[in-house]
Amino acid sequence: MRIVKLTDQTRQDILADLLKRDPNNYSGYESVVQSIVEDVKNRRDEAVLEYTKKFDGVELTAKGLRVTEEEIQEALSLVEPSLLDVMEKSMKNIREYHEKQKQYSWFDSRPDGTMLGQKVTPLASVGVYVPGGKAAYPSSVLMNIIPAKVAGVNRIVMVTPPGKDGKVNPVTLAAAHLAGATETYKAGGAQAVAALAFGTESIPRVDKITGPGNIFVALAKKAVYGHVSIDSIAGPSEILVLADESANPRYVAVDLLSQAEHDELASAILVTTSMELARKVSAEAEEFVKTLSRRKILEKSLQNYGYILVADSMEDAIDTANQIASEHLEIVTRNPFEVMTKIRNAGAIFLGEYSCEPLGDYFAGPNHVLPTNGTAKFFSPLGVDDYVKKSSIIYYSREALEPIHKDIEAFAEAERLTAHANSIRVRFE
């Protein structure tokens, strides 16, 4: 991995480099995605089936889009019982963590005859996109479905591309069943997002779409936003490790590689105050890459977006971490809890040398659907709040409204909204 001395200029150069990975920069694909979205909106099932044949190499019928109970039971029988057991343990942790996020309606009644409040209502339906084909991402299934279940969503739809055999990956399907999906459809890509947003003869529309996907999925979610809600426009994965001379270089190296293997656009950055650690981590990473199955992806990712930044002080290192606002931030310093208090921008923060990023991906409980590309400056991890909506509650008796009605009329008149003022005035004629 390249070692760079951290200065104001190198920091700005790296920030600019990282922003090239933003899905919003891939405007060349937008027209293609928009045409798919419009086609599905107009031709519905017919278009979904054509794109499934074109992109996934599978010829399905409209009746075959929805996964049957028999297919679910077959999938469960094909998954190793030990893996099902691990998923159950992971689900327990995820559920318990997200239950602590749940908000409830509240009402504040006062002696003056007023009552104000907030009504929290689960969304009626959500769609969860899960990448498919040869790959299986059961962890993403759990992370998207379980918060929706905790929130109280009644209808949870999963869409995922079928394999060449016309079936959903059994591990993915088993995870959806365990987590509580109400229905699953064999559709992927921009066409699946459009089907969820507008509905087809076989796939009823939903109120919100969540879940990761490739650039076509990301741009399709962007295209349908407003017709439905979405979680975010997810970019490539990223990790930043903030470390001092006390860090174990082998641990730091393997953690950086754990994210770099996702994608050639994935970002892996170490910011440290120790040149000695920087050199050791670089050497360790080079050796580990030789032994890992996704070597070509790792090499390309590190070549494009892998950095080891050496800072003059921990204050400079922390400032850089806050500016990059990484999806995953590991703090491996003598006192990680003290450093954590100075972090403003990060999707998920991992403290200490044994709190490695894959712990969060699979098992600890906090959600692994996180803001990317610097959006941790203003976005939060996926959670229960993403699956509810809130309504304000207002009640005033006549006795409560009377002493303030002239104030409201004056405010409305100042904005020249006389009908507003009149709505108050007529009640006291």
Helices and strands as residue ranges (DSSP letters): E 3-5, H 8-19, G 23-25, G 27-29, H 30-43, H 45-56, H 69-78, H 81-99, E 106-109, E 114-122, E 125-129, H 138-151, E 155-160, H 170-179, E 183-186, H 189-198, E 208-210, H 215-224, E 229-230, E 238-243, H 249-260, E 267-272, H 275-289, H 295-305, E 306-310, H 314-324, E 328-332, H 336-340, E 348-351, H 357-362, G 375-377, G 384-387, E 388-396, H 398-401, G 402-404, H 405-414, H 418-425, G 426-428
